[in-house]
Amino acid sequence: MKTLNAISLSTTLQCPHCHKLYNIEERQSFATCCNQPLLTNYDLDLPKSHLLHSAERTIWRYAKLLPVFDKHNIVSLGEGWTPISELSALSQRNYLLLKDESVNPTGSFKARGISVAVSKAKELGITHCIIPTAGNAGGALSAYCAKAGIKATVVMPRHTPATLQEECRIYGAELILVDGLIDDCGKLARQLVAETGGFDMSTLKEPYRLEGKKTMGYEIAEQLNWKLPDVIIYPTGGGTGLIGMWKAFHEMQQLGWITGHLPRMVIVQAENCAPMVNLFEHTQNIPALPTIAYGLAVPAPFAKDLMLEVLGQSNGTALTVSEQEMEDGIVEVARAEGVLLSPEGSATYIGCKKLVESRWIAEDETVLLFNTGSWYKYR
């Protein structure tokens, strides 16, 4: 598969615990040795001028640092290079920035990871992808599989808004509705994978959605002139973006693109579903309930060990916000800034307010928030 003209500098896949290597040119899922996500390794010895596609304004600007070897296998709808803007009316004691992922194809940050995962699936000759989803990932998979000519099966909670259900159907995906949360969808998805031979696209159960999500880290650095913010607050369900950004920061350090301290990473979750906060605080895990931030409704994330490592290495923290606080935050930001946040995006704003009030965030620090999806898809 890898040719002399390969665009990717990826070399191997690796278990993050025991460091066992896996062949990147074969179909892989996760590190079966330690039951962990697989991470992609790259040859990072080339200068920046050879690694950036300066004319490209999508995630494929970083194609050499993504795992697709043949450019003809790239399945793109124009994802990435999303804007970072200052929330000037709300920036009082802090320099408050917002990276708005709602402008991605299919209206959420899921487009990044799904673009890379479907591209690699195409390269590996996979013809059927199956995904359990709380909503946005299912829509993204449906769209990118339609573009790639790959069959998509989406397993989604029955209570997911009708807009997201219809989106999958219109793209031609097979949609299966389940009573319960995404962990219940995951059980059925694994059963379907075993029965059909389809490829499991669950969060971090395959290696390449992580690589697409890491481009958020590259974009943050480049858009801020290679100076990272002091704090990044991230709405965390499965944790692909959190882990991906941290991976990107370390790759850029290795490349010599950034120096100095890395951001303190903050996990924000819904009170109704907060497994990572409970783990971080060593408190009892409370049974999960549905939340208006359905991207946060992940009761049992597969990559919990890697997420805790990110918090530990970055001197970060984790906290929760209530359903009412998310609703109030949407209104507050809309009226102050003219920006409609998704519930997950609102959670990052409320989390920031709490951390400023507790003085965990200092007055002179730069804070980056994420709006991970379009408010309009939640109706």
Short mmCIF file of the C-alpha atoms (twelve columns), coordinates in Angstrom:
data_MODEL
# 
_entry.id   MODEL 
# 
loop_
_atom_site.group_PDB 
_atom_site.id 
_atom_site.type_symbol 
_atom_site.label_atom_id 
_atom_site.label_alt_id 
_atom_site.label_comp_id 
_atom_site.label_asym_id 
_atom_site.label_seq_id 
_atom_site.Cartn_x 
_atom_site.Cartn_y 
_atom_site.Cartn_z 
_atom_site.pdbx_PDB_model_num 
ATOM 1   C CA . MET A 1   0.000   0.000   0.000  1 
ATOM 2   C CA . LYS A 2   2.803   2.432   0.883  1 
ATOM 3   C CA . THR A 3   4.462   3.667   -2.315 1 
ATOM 4   C CA . LEU A 4   7.543   5.741   -3.047 1 
ATOM 5   C CA . ASN A 5   5.215   8.719   -3.566 1 
ATOM 6   C CA . ALA A 6   3.275   8.230   -0.315 1 
ATOM 7   C CA . ILE A 7   2.126   11.533  1.155  1 
ATOM 8   C CA . SER A 8   2.010   10.278  4.754  1 
ATOM 9   C CA . LEU A 9   4.997   10.015  7.079  1 
ATOM 10  C CA . SER A 10  3.167   7.506   9.301  1 
ATOM 11  C CA . THR A 11  5.198   4.392   10.089 1 
ATOM 12  C CA . THR A 12  3.533   2.142   12.663 1 
ATOM 13  C CA . LEU A 13  0.723   1.863   15.181 1 
ATOM 14  C CA . GLN A 14  1.625   1.444   18.843 1 
ATOM 15  C CA . CYS A 15  0.060   0.445   22.134 1 
ATOM 16  C CA . PRO A 16  0.429   3.361   24.593 1 
ATOM 17  C CA . HIS A 17  0.988   0.996   27.553 1 
ATOM 18  C CA . CYS A 18  3.362   -1.795  26.547 1 
ATOM 19  C CA . HIS A 19  4.538   -0.069  23.315 1 
ATOM 20  C CA . LYS A 20  3.909   -3.125  21.149 1 
ATOM 21  C CA . LEU A 21  3.932   -2.170  17.456 1 
ATOM 22  C CA . TYR A 22  1.159   -2.966  14.979 1 
ATOM 23  C CA . ASN A 23  1.303   -2.903  11.171 1 
ATOM 24  C CA . ILE A 24  -0.273  0.290   9.814  1 
ATOM 25  C CA . GLU A 25  -0.717  -1.264  6.372  1 
ATOM 26  C CA . GLU A 26  -3.179  -3.830  7.717  1 
ATOM 27  C CA . ARG A 27  -6.702  -3.434  9.096  1 
ATOM 28  C CA . GLN A 28  -6.401  -2.731  12.825 1 
ATOM 29  C CA . SER A 29  -8.846  -1.877  15.593 1 
ATOM 30  C CA . PHE A 30  -7.306  -1.314  19.028 1 
ATOM 31  C CA . ALA A 31  -4.306  -2.611  20.988 1 
ATOM 32  C CA . THR A 32  -5.523  -6.074  21.915 1 
ATOM 33  C CA . CYS A 33  -2.386  -6.613  24.005 1 
ATOM 34  C CA . CYS A 34  -3.511  -4.133  26.681 1 
ATOM 35  C CA . ASN A 35  -7.074  -3.280  25.600 1 
ATOM 36  C CA . GLN A 36  -6.065  0.293   24.784 1 
ATOM 37  C CA . PRO A 37  -6.462  2.659   21.802 1 
ATOM 38  C CA . LEU A 38  -3.740  2.449   19.157 1 
ATOM 39  C CA . LEU A 39  -1.603  5.537   18.497 1 
ATOM 40  C CA . THR A 40  -0.032  6.358   15.120 1 
ATOM 41  C CA . ASN A 41  3.721   6.981   14.893 1 
ATOM 42  C CA . TYR A 42  5.367   9.266   12.318 1 
ATOM 43  C CA . ASP A 43  8.840   10.011  10.984 1 
ATOM 44  C CA . LEU A 44  9.179   13.593  12.239 1 
ATOM 45  C CA . ASP A 45  12.613  14.527  10.934 1 
ATOM 46  C CA . LEU A 46  11.560  16.868  8.103  1 
ATOM 47  C CA . PRO A 47  11.447  20.693  8.369  1 
ATOM 48  C CA . LYS A 48  8.157   22.541  8.645  1 
ATOM 49  C CA . SER A 49  8.290   23.770  5.036  1 
ATOM 50  C CA . HIS A 50  8.110   20.148  3.860  1 
ATOM 51  C CA . LEU A 51  5.216   19.235  6.157  1 
ATOM 52  C CA . LEU A 52  2.624   21.954  5.591  1 
ATOM 53  C CA . HIS A 53  0.543   22.187  2.420  1 
ATOM 54  C CA . SER A 54  0.335   25.976  2.477  1 
ATOM 55  C CA . ALA A 55  -2.483  26.311  -0.077 1 
ATOM 56  C CA . GLU A 56  -4.792  23.821  1.676  1 
ATOM 57  C CA . ARG A 57  -7.369  25.127  4.154  1 
ATOM 58  C CA . THR A 58  -8.690  21.841  5.501  1 
ATOM 59  C CA . ILE A 59  -7.288  19.227  7.887  1 
ATOM 60  C CA . TRP A 60  -5.424  17.848  4.860  1 
ATOM 61  C CA . ARG A 61  -3.085  20.827  5.159  1 
ATOM 62  C CA . TYR A 62  -1.350  18.391  7.547  1 
ATOM 63  C CA . ALA A 63  -1.596  15.381  5.193  1 
ATOM 64  C CA . LYS A 64  1.980   14.272  5.869  1 
ATOM 65  C CA . LEU A 65  1.076   14.020  9.552  1 
ATOM 66  C CA . LEU A 66  -2.059  11.981  8.854  1 
ATOM 67  C CA . PRO A 67  -2.131  8.223   8.116  1 
ATOM 68  C CA . VAL A 68  -3.432  8.102   4.521  1 
ATOM 69  C CA . PHE A 69  -0.660  7.146   2.086  1 
ATOM 70  C CA . ASP A 70  -2.334  7.704   -1.303 1 
ATOM 71  C CA . LYS A 71  -3.943  11.108  -1.864 1 
ATOM 72  C CA . HIS A 72  -6.557  9.458   -4.106 1 
ATOM 73  C CA . ASN A 73  -7.998  7.764   -1.027 1 
ATOM 74  C CA . ILE A 74  -8.674  11.054  0.766  1 
ATOM 75  C CA . VAL A 75  -12.390 11.550  1.400  1 
ATOM 76  C CA . SER A 76  -12.915 15.228  2.180  1 
ATOM 77  C CA . LEU A 77  -15.905 17.541  2.402  1 
ATOM 78  C CA . GLY A 78  -13.840 20.599  3.378  1 
ATOM 79  C CA . GLU A 79  -13.449 19.870  7.089  1 
ATOM 80  C CA . GLY A 80  -11.185 21.790  9.440  1 
ATOM 81  C CA . TRP A 81  -9.409  25.155  9.526  1 
ATOM 82  C CA . THR A 82  -12.261 26.443  11.703 1 
ATOM 83  C CA . PRO A 83  -12.085 29.994  13.062 1 
ATOM 84  C CA . ILE A 84  -10.745 31.113  16.420 1 
ATOM 85  C CA . SER A 85  -12.325 34.353  17.617 1 
ATOM 86  C CA . GLU A 86  -12.112 36.438  20.777 1 
ATOM 87  C CA . LEU A 87  -15.200 36.604  22.963 1 
ATOM 88  C CA . SER A 88  -14.491 40.273  23.476 1 
ATOM 89  C CA . ALA A 89  -17.643 41.191  25.405 1 
ATOM 90  C CA . LEU A 90  -17.069 38.326  27.842 1 
ATOM 91  C CA . SER A 91  -13.286 38.766  28.069 1 
ATOM 92  C CA . GLN A 92  -12.920 40.812  31.241 1 
ATOM 93  C CA . ARG A 93  -10.169 39.412  33.433 1 
ATOM 94  C CA . ASN A 94  -9.048  36.811  30.869 1 
ATOM 95  C CA . TYR A 95  -8.325  36.684  27.165 1 
ATOM 96  C CA . LEU A 96  -11.146 34.392  26.153 1 
ATOM 97  C CA . LEU A 97  -11.003 32.609  22.781 1 
ATOM 98  C CA . LEU A 98  -13.503 30.332  21.039 1 
ATOM 99  C CA . LYS A 99  -12.699 27.732  18.386 1 
ATOM 100 C CA . ASP A 100 -15.953 27.217  16.522 1 
ATOM 101 C CA . GLU A 101 -16.238 23.675  15.183 1 
ATOM 102 C CA . SER A 102 -19.897 24.126  14.225 1 
ATOM 103 C CA . VAL A 103 -18.857 25.355  10.772 1 
ATOM 104 C CA . ASN A 104 -17.468 21.922  9.837  1 
ATOM 105 C CA . PRO A 105 -19.308 19.736  7.309  1 
ATOM 106 C CA . THR A 106 -22.341 18.091  8.963  1 
ATOM 107 C CA . GLY A 107 -22.175 20.796  11.631 1 
ATOM 108 C CA . SER A 108 -19.725 19.393  14.170 1 
ATOM 109 C CA . PHE A 109 -16.131 18.530  14.983 1 
ATOM 110 C CA . LYS A 110 -16.894 14.869  14.244 1 
ATOM 111 C CA . ALA A 111 -16.159 15.617  10.575 1 
ATOM 112 C CA . ARG A 112 -12.428 15.765  11.301 1 
ATOM 113 C CA . GLY A 113 -12.021 12.283  12.734 1 
ATOM 114 C CA . ILE A 114 -14.531 10.679  10.412 1 
ATOM 115 C CA . SER A 115 -12.842 12.147  7.319  1 
ATOM 116 C CA . VAL A 116 -9.540  10.511  8.237  1 
ATOM 117 C CA . ALA A 117 -11.113 7.253   9.424  1 
ATOM 118 C CA . VAL A 118 -13.216 6.816   6.279  1 
ATOM 119 C CA . SER A 119 -10.249 7.756   4.080  1 
ATOM 120 C CA . LYS A 120 -8.127  5.080   5.747  1 
ATOM 121 C CA . ALA A 121 -11.004 2.602   5.543  1 
ATOM 122 C CA . LYS A 122 -11.159 3.238   1.800  1 
ATOM 123 C CA . GLU A 123 -7.400  2.727   1.538  1 
ATOM 124 C CA . LEU A 124 -7.672  -0.580  3.423  1 
ATOM 125 C CA . GLY A 125 -10.501 -1.818  1.201  1 
ATOM 126 C CA . ILE A 126 -13.182 -1.711  3.913  1 
ATOM 127 C CA . THR A 127 -16.688 -1.678  2.418  1 
ATOM 128 C CA . HIS A 128 -18.953 -1.431  5.483  1 
ATOM 129 C CA . CYS A 129 -18.553 0.812   8.566  1 
ATOM 130 C CA . ILE A 130 -20.650 0.488   11.736 1 
ATOM 131 C CA . ILE A 131 -20.799 3.169   14.428 1 
ATOM 132 C CA . PRO A 132 -22.581 3.649   17.742 1 
ATOM 133 C CA . THR A 133 -23.261 7.352   18.227 1 
ATOM 134 C CA . ALA A 134 -24.910 9.881   20.476 1 
ATOM 135 C CA . GLY A 135 -25.757 11.851  17.319 1 
ATOM 136 C CA . ASN A 136 -23.191 13.931  15.463 1 
ATOM 137 C CA . ALA A 137 -20.695 11.155  14.697 1 
ATOM 138 C CA . GLY A 138 -23.464 9.161   13.026 1 
ATOM 139 C CA . GLY A 139 -24.335 12.033  10.727 1 
ATOM 140 C CA . ALA A 140 -20.681 12.559  9.858  1 
ATOM 141 C CA . LEU A 141 -20.083 8.874   9.131  1 
ATOM 142 C CA . SER A 142 -23.202 8.780   6.950  1 
ATOM 143 C CA . ALA A 143 -21.975 11.738  4.880  1 
ATOM 144 C CA . TYR A 144 -18.377 10.611  4.438  1 
ATOM 145 C CA . CYS A 145 -19.349 7.021   3.661  1 
ATOM 146 C CA . ALA A 146 -21.767 8.345   1.034  1 
ATOM 147 C CA . LYS A 147 -18.897 10.290  -0.527 1 
ATOM 148 C CA . ALA A 148 -16.611 7.247   -0.358 1 
ATOM 149 C CA . GLY A 149 -19.141 4.713   -1.657 1 
ATOM 150 C CA . ILE A 150 -18.944 2.720   1.603  1 
ATOM 151 C CA . LYS A 151 -21.972 1.271   3.373  1 
ATOM 152 C CA . ALA A 152 -22.723 2.931   6.739  1 
ATOM 153 C CA . THR A 153 -24.711 1.499   9.636  1 
ATOM 154 C CA . VAL A 154 -25.513 3.944   12.461 1 
ATOM 155 C CA . VAL A 155 -26.727 2.772   15.878 1 
ATOM 156 C CA . MET A 156 -28.264 5.687   17.772 1 
ATOM 157 C CA . PRO A 157 -30.290 6.289   20.967 1 
ATOM 158 C CA . ARG A 158 -33.994 6.538   20.206 1 
ATOM 159 C CA . HIS A 159 -34.252 9.852   22.102 1 
ATOM 160 C CA . THR A 160 -31.740 11.557  19.763 1 
ATOM 161 C CA . PRO A 161 -33.320 14.615  18.062 1 
ATOM 162 C CA . ALA A 162 -35.183 13.834  14.835 1 
ATOM 163 C CA . THR A 163 -32.898 16.172  12.860 1 
ATOM 164 C CA . LEU A 164 -29.936 13.890  13.505 1 
ATOM 165 C CA . GLN A 165 -31.881 10.749  12.713 1 
ATOM 166 C CA . GLU A 166 -33.143 12.170  9.424  1 
ATOM 167 C CA . GLU A 167 -29.656 13.368  8.488  1 
ATOM 168 C CA . CYS A 168 -28.378 9.773   8.531  1 
ATOM 169 C CA . ARG A 169 -31.312 8.497   6.494  1 
ATOM 170 C CA . ILE A 170 -30.923 11.186  3.834  1 
ATOM 171 C CA . TYR A 171 -27.248 10.288  3.354  1 
ATOM 172 C CA . GLY A 172 -28.350 6.695   2.760  1 
ATOM 173 C CA . ALA A 173 -27.101 5.101   5.985  1 
ATOM 174 C CA . GLU A 174 -28.844 2.215   7.685  1 
ATOM 175 C CA . LEU A 175 -30.168 3.709   10.938 1 
ATOM 176 C CA . ILE A 176 -30.919 1.520   13.958 1 
ATOM 177 C CA . LEU A 177 -32.520 3.106   17.050 1 
ATOM 178 C CA . VAL A 178 -31.874 1.753   20.537 1 
ATOM 179 C CA . ASP A 179 -33.506 2.427   23.909 1 
ATOM 180 C CA . GLY A 180 -30.690 3.708   26.142 1 
ATOM 181 C CA . LEU A 181 -27.430 5.647   25.873 1 
ATOM 182 C CA . ILE A 182 -24.385 5.216   23.649 1 
ATOM 183 C CA . ASP A 183 -23.040 2.293   25.711 1 
ATOM 184 C CA . ASP A 184 -26.194 0.372   24.838 1 
ATOM 185 C CA . CYS A 185 -25.680 1.313   21.185 1 
ATOM 186 C CA . GLY A 186 -22.098 0.095   21.446 1 
ATOM 187 C CA . LYS A 187 -23.203 -3.376  22.542 1 
ATOM 188 C CA . LEU A 188 -25.452 -3.726  19.510 1 
ATOM 189 C CA . ALA A 189 -22.784 -2.283  17.198 1 
ATOM 190 C CA . ARG A 190 -20.250 -4.872  18.364 1 
ATOM 191 C CA . GLN A 191 -22.825 -7.608  17.746 1 
ATOM 192 C CA . LEU A 192 -23.411 -6.293  14.222 1 
ATOM 193 C CA . VAL A 193 -19.667 -6.159  13.553 1 
ATOM 194 C CA . ALA A 194 -19.373 -9.813  14.567 1 
ATOM 195 C CA . GLU A 195 -22.362 -10.824 12.439 1 
ATOM 196 C CA . THR A 196 -21.621 -8.827  9.281  1 
ATOM 197 C CA . GLY A 197 -17.847 -8.423  9.184  1 
ATOM 198 C CA . GLY A 198 -18.317 -4.654  9.068  1 
ATOM 199 C CA . PHE A 199 -15.636 -2.394  10.528 1 
ATOM 200 C CA . ASP A 200 -16.193 -0.966  14.023 1 
ATOM 201 C CA . MET A 201 -15.889 2.847   13.938 1 
ATOM 202 C CA . SER A 202 -16.538 3.269   17.687 1 
ATOM 203 C CA . THR A 203 -14.639 6.037   19.462 1 
ATOM 204 C CA . LEU A 204 -10.991 4.967   19.783 1 
ATOM 205 C CA . LYS A 205 -11.814 1.351   18.858 1 
ATOM 206 C CA . GLU A 206 -10.056 2.197   15.577 1 
ATOM 207 C CA . PRO A 207 -6.885  4.325   15.336 1 
ATOM 208 C CA . TYR A 208 -7.731  7.027   12.833 1 
ATOM 209 C CA . ARG A 209 -10.546 9.199   14.178 1 
ATOM 210 C CA . LEU A 210 -7.943  10.279  16.764 1 
ATOM 211 C CA . GLU A 211 -5.591  11.413  14.005 1 
ATOM 212 C CA . GLY A 212 -8.301  13.563  12.441 1 
ATOM 213 C CA . LYS A 213 -9.197  15.130  15.768 1 
ATOM 214 C CA . LYS A 214 -5.562  15.936  16.567 1 
ATOM 215 C CA . THR A 215 -5.624  18.501  13.743 1 
ATOM 216 C CA . MET A 216 -7.456  20.801  16.155 1 
ATOM 217 C CA . GLY A 217 -4.181  21.010  18.075 1 
ATOM 218 C CA . TYR A 218 -2.165  21.823  14.959 1 
ATOM 219 C CA . GLU A 219 -4.660  24.488  13.938 1 
ATOM 220 C CA . ILE A 220 -4.705  26.104  17.379 1 
ATOM 221 C CA . ALA A 221 -0.920  26.443  17.310 1 
ATOM 222 C CA . GLU A 222 -0.742  27.726  13.759 1 
ATOM 223 C CA . GLN A 223 -3.686  30.121  14.068 1 
ATOM 224 C CA . LEU A 224 -2.206  31.587  17.266 1 
ATOM 225 C CA . ASN A 225 1.221   32.053  15.647 1 
ATOM 226 C CA . TRP A 226 2.660   28.935  17.316 1 
ATOM 227 C CA . LYS A 227 1.916   30.205  20.839 1 
ATOM 228 C CA . LEU A 228 -0.520  27.985  22.699 1 
ATOM 229 C CA . PRO A 229 -3.115  29.256  25.192 1 
ATOM 230 C CA . ASP A 230 -2.579  28.783  28.928 1 
ATOM 231 C CA . VAL A 231 -5.749  26.731  29.358 1 
ATOM 232 C CA . ILE A 232 -7.909  24.668  26.975 1 
ATOM 233 C CA . ILE A 233 -11.378 23.695  28.172 1 
ATOM 234 C CA . TYR A 234 -12.802 20.743  26.306 1 
ATOM 235 C CA . PRO A 235 -16.278 19.169  26.494 1 
ATOM 236 C CA . THR A 236 -15.412 15.521  26.959 1 
ATOM 237 C CA . GLY A 237 -17.399 12.404  26.156 1 
ATOM 238 C CA . GLY A 238 -15.232 9.741   24.542 1 
ATOM 239 C CA . GLY A 239 -12.167 11.992  24.761 1 
ATOM 240 C CA . THR A 240 -10.827 11.653  21.207 1 
ATOM 241 C CA . GLY A 241 -10.247 15.390  20.816 1 
ATOM 242 C CA . LEU A 242 -8.604  15.796  24.221 1 
ATOM 243 C CA . ILE A 243 -6.169  12.938  23.581 1 
ATOM 244 C CA . GLY A 244 -5.669  13.990  19.970 1 
ATOM 245 C CA . MET A 245 -4.737  17.580  20.811 1 
ATOM 246 C CA . TRP A 246 -2.282  16.421  23.455 1 
ATOM 247 C CA . LYS A 247 -0.712  14.081  20.886 1 
ATOM 248 C CA . ALA A 248 -0.466  16.970  18.403 1 
ATOM 249 C CA . PHE A 249 1.252   19.195  20.955 1 
ATOM 250 C CA . HIS A 250 3.892   16.533  21.632 1 
ATOM 251 C CA . GLU A 251 4.424   15.964  17.916 1 
ATOM 252 C CA . MET A 252 4.933   19.709  17.425 1 
ATOM 253 C CA . GLN A 253 7.415   19.800  20.296 1 
ATOM 254 C CA . GLN A 254 9.315   16.963  18.626 1 
ATOM 255 C CA . LEU A 255 9.251   18.875  15.343 1 
ATOM 256 C CA . GLY A 256 10.508  22.027  17.081 1 
ATOM 257 C CA . TRP A 257 7.427   24.017  16.055 1 
ATOM 258 C CA . ILE A 258 6.472   24.977  19.614 1 
ATOM 259 C CA . THR A 259 8.424   25.511  22.800 1 
ATOM 260 C CA . GLY A 260 7.586   26.331  26.392 1 
ATOM 261 C CA . HIS A 261 4.782   25.088  28.616 1 
ATOM 262 C CA . LEU A 262 1.848   23.211  27.148 1 
ATOM 263 C CA . PRO A 263 -1.717  24.241  28.057 1 
ATOM 264 C CA . ARG A 264 -3.444  22.977  31.163 1 
ATOM 265 C CA . MET A 265 -6.182  20.741  29.810 1 
ATOM 266 C CA . VAL A 266 -9.637  20.815  31.366 1 
ATOM 267 C CA . ILE A 267 -12.331 18.159  31.021 1 
ATOM 268 C CA . VAL A 268 -15.877 19.469  31.408 1 
ATOM 269 C CA . GLN A 269 -18.780 17.023  31.636 1 
ATOM 270 C CA . ALA A 270 -22.507 17.094  32.333 1 
ATOM 271 C CA . GLU A 271 -23.621 16.403  35.896 1 
ATOM 272 C CA . ASN A 272 -25.944 13.785  34.410 1 
ATOM 273 C CA . CYS A 273 -23.014 11.821  32.949 1 
ATOM 274 C CA . ALA A 274 -19.589 12.485  34.465 1 
ATOM 275 C CA . PRO A 275 -17.487 9.301   34.562 1 
ATOM 276 C CA . MET A 276 -14.179 11.114  34.010 1 
ATOM 277 C CA . VAL A 277 -14.856 13.689  36.730 1 
ATOM 278 C CA . ASN A 278 -15.702 10.863  39.104 1 
ATOM 279 C CA . LEU A 279 -12.483 9.040   38.215 1 
ATOM 280 C CA . PHE A 280 -10.401 12.204  38.514 1 
ATOM 281 C CA . GLU A 281 -11.895 13.058  41.907 1 
ATOM 282 C CA . HIS A 282 -11.906 9.425   43.100 1 
ATOM 283 C CA . THR A 283 -15.630 9.587   43.801 1 
ATOM 284 C CA . GLN A 284 -18.330 6.999   43.238 1 
ATOM 285 C CA . ASN A 285 -19.566 6.702   39.672 1 
ATOM 286 C CA . ILE A 286 -23.246 7.675   39.588 1 
ATOM 287 C CA . PRO A 287 -25.508 5.942   37.019 1 
ATOM 288 C CA . ALA A 288 -25.670 8.045   33.859 1 
ATOM 289 C CA . LEU A 289 -28.769 9.908   32.725 1 
ATOM 290 C CA . PRO A 290 -29.551 11.542  29.370 1 
ATOM 291 C CA . THR A 291 -28.313 15.116  28.945 1 
ATOM 292 C CA . ILE A 292 -29.089 17.932  26.529 1 
ATOM 293 C CA . ALA A 293 -25.381 17.762  25.650 1 
ATOM 294 C CA . TYR A 294 -25.733 14.354  24.031 1 
ATOM 295 C CA . GLY A 295 -22.109 14.394  22.936 1 
ATOM 296 C CA . LEU A 296 -21.224 14.170  26.633 1 
ATOM 297 C CA . ALA A 297 -23.487 11.165  27.285 1 
ATOM 298 C CA . VAL A 298 -20.716 8.549   27.332 1 
ATOM 299 C CA . PRO A 299 -21.059 6.547   30.573 1 
ATOM 300 C CA . ALA A 300 -18.055 4.235   30.047 1 
ATOM 301 C CA . PRO A 301 -15.355 5.822   27.841 1 
ATOM 302 C CA . PHE A 302 -12.857 3.342   26.400 1 
ATOM 303 C CA . ALA A 303 -9.874  5.717   26.671 1 
ATOM 304 C CA . LYS A 304 -10.248 6.723   30.321 1 
ATOM 305 C CA . ASP A 305 -6.606  5.860   31.105 1 
ATOM 306 C CA . LEU A 306 -5.281  8.132   28.347 1 
ATOM 307 C CA . MET A 307 -7.586  10.973  29.410 1 
ATOM 308 C CA . LEU A 308 -6.357  10.772  33.002 1 
ATOM 309 C CA . GLU A 309 -2.778  10.832  31.673 1 
ATOM 310 C CA . VAL A 310 -3.506  14.060  29.787 1 
ATOM 311 C CA . LEU A 311 -4.898  15.688  32.927 1 
ATOM 312 C CA . GLY A 312 -1.925  14.524  34.987 1 
ATOM 313 C CA . GLN A 313 0.748   15.538  32.477 1 
ATOM 314 C CA . SER A 314 -0.816  18.950  31.861 1 
ATOM 315 C CA . ASN A 315 -1.650  19.750  35.504 1 
ATOM 316 C CA . GLY A 316 -5.247  19.960  34.357 1 
ATOM 317 C CA . THR A 317 -8.554  19.383  36.062 1 
ATOM 318 C CA . ALA A 318 -12.101 18.107  35.519 1 
ATOM 319 C CA . LEU A 319 -15.486 19.525  36.510 1 
ATOM 320 C CA . THR A 320 -19.192 19.252  35.813 1 
ATOM 321 C CA . VAL A 321 -21.973 21.620  34.804 1 
ATOM 322 C CA . SER A 322 -25.714 21.181  35.234 1 
ATOM 323 C CA . GLU A 323 -28.390 21.040  32.559 1 
ATOM 324 C CA . GLN A 324 -29.726 24.434  33.634 1 
ATOM 325 C CA . GLU A 325 -26.260 25.978  33.613 1 
ATOM 326 C CA . MET A 326 -25.775 24.832  30.018 1 
ATOM 327 C CA . GLU A 327 -29.127 26.326  29.005 1 
ATOM 328 C CA . ASP A 328 -28.278 29.599  30.777 1 
ATOM 329 C CA . GLY A 329 -24.816 29.691  29.178 1 
ATOM 330 C CA . ILE A 330 -26.266 29.405  25.681 1 
ATOM 331 C CA . VAL A 331 -28.437 32.470  26.294 1 
ATOM 332 C CA . GLU A 332 -25.682 34.458  28.029 1 
ATOM 333 C CA . VAL A 333 -23.145 33.972  25.217 1 
ATOM 334 C CA . ALA A 334 -25.747 34.558  22.495 1 
ATOM 335 C CA . ARG A 335 -26.807 37.898  23.982 1 
ATOM 336 C CA . ALA A 336 -23.265 39.058  24.698 1 
ATOM 337 C CA . GLU A 337 -21.443 37.812  21.598 1 
ATOM 338 C CA . GLY A 338 -24.060 36.965  18.963 1 
ATOM 339 C CA . VAL A 339 -22.860 33.352  18.933 1 
ATOM 340 C CA . LEU A 340 -25.142 30.337  19.408 1 
ATOM 341 C CA . LEU A 341 -23.286 27.604  21.249 1 
ATOM 342 C CA . SER A 342 -24.224 23.958  21.362 1 
ATOM 343 C CA . PRO A 343 -24.894 22.634  24.889 1 
ATOM 344 C CA . GLU A 344 -21.379 21.161  24.878 1 
ATOM 345 C CA . GLY A 345 -19.923 24.516  23.854 1 
ATOM 346 C CA . SER A 346 -21.912 26.225  26.593 1 
ATOM 347 C CA . ALA A 347 -20.479 23.705  29.067 1 
ATOM 348 C CA . THR A 348 -16.961 24.953  28.294 1 
ATOM 349 C CA . TYR A 349 -18.042 28.547  28.951 1 
ATOM 350 C CA . ILE A 350 -19.722 27.690  32.245 1 
ATOM 351 C CA . GLY A 351 -16.708 25.606  33.213 1 
ATOM 352 C CA . CYS A 352 -14.458 28.593  32.523 1 
ATOM 353 C CA . LYS A 353 -16.588 30.851  34.718 1 
ATOM 354 C CA . LYS A 354 -16.351 28.373  37.590 1 
ATOM 355 C CA . LEU A 355 -12.578 28.031  37.262 1 
ATOM 356 C CA . VAL A 356 -12.097 31.799  37.130 1 
ATOM 357 C CA . GLU A 357 -14.277 32.230  40.225 1 
ATOM 358 C CA . SER A 358 -12.264 29.579  42.086 1 
ATOM 359 C CA . ARG A 359 -9.021  31.246  40.882 1 
ATOM 360 C CA . TRP A 360 -7.811  28.029  39.256 1 
ATOM 361 C CA . ILE A 361 -7.565  30.243  36.162 1 
ATOM 362 C CA . ALA A 362 -5.565  33.399  36.840 1 
ATOM 363 C CA . GLU A 363 -6.630  36.863  35.659 1 
ATOM 364 C CA . ASP A 364 -3.935  37.270  33.022 1 
ATOM 365 C CA . GLU A 365 -4.275  33.836  31.403 1 
ATOM 366 C CA . THR A 366 -5.466  33.051  27.883 1 
ATOM 367 C CA . VAL A 367 -8.263  30.493  27.778 1 
ATOM 368 C CA . LEU A 368 -9.508  28.619  24.708 1 
ATOM 369 C CA . LEU A 369 -13.063 27.261  24.668 1 
ATOM 370 C CA . PHE A 370 -14.611 24.885  22.144 1 
ATOM 371 C CA . ASN A 371 -17.973 25.005  20.434 1 
ATOM 372 C CA . THR A 372 -18.097 21.474  19.116 1 
ATOM 373 C CA . GLY A 373 -21.366 21.534  17.185 1 
ATOM 374 C CA . SER A 374 -24.144 23.628  15.707 1 
ATOM 375 C CA . TRP A 375 -26.960 24.744  18.018 1 
ATOM 376 C CA . TYR A 376 -29.395 24.248  15.130 1 
ATOM 377 C CA . LYS A 377 -28.888 20.461  15.169 1 
ATOM 378 C CA . TYR A 378 -30.171 20.157  18.725 1 
ATOM 379 C CA . ARG A 379 -33.729 21.229  18.028 1 
# 
